[in-house]
Amino acid sequence: FGPLRIDAAVPLNRDPGDPHFGIYAGIGQAF
């Protein structure tokens, strides 16, 4: 069972209607 991670991202060039941020969950190495 590998490491769990949660990443948060903020878009640099957001289009109208796009969310202000994104949250991603993953299993494994960050890089």
LINQUIHU-V48518 format. One record per residue. SS is DSSP state (2 for helix, 1 for strand, 0 for the rest). PHI is phi as a letter, one per 30 degrees, with the letter a starting at -180 (none if undefined). NEAR is the number of other ideal C-beta (glycine too) atoms within 12 Angstrom. Layout:
# LINQUIHU-V48518
SS&PHI&NEAR ; SS&PHI&NEAR
This chain:
# LINQUIHU-V48518
0&none&5 ; 0&d&9 ; 0&d&11 ; 1&c&13 ; 1&b&15 ; 1&b&13 ; 1&c&15 ; 1&c&13 ; 1&b&14 ; 0&b&13 ; 0&d&13 ; 0&d&8 ; 0&b&7 ; 0&d&13 ; 0&d&9 ; 0&e&7 ; 0&j&7 ; 0&d&13 ; 0&d&13 ; 0&d&13 ; 0&a&13 ; 1&b&14 ; 1&b&13 ; 1&b&13 ; 1&c&12 ; 1&a&14 ; 1&b&12 ; 0&k&12 ; 0&d&9 ; 0&d&12 ; 0&b&6
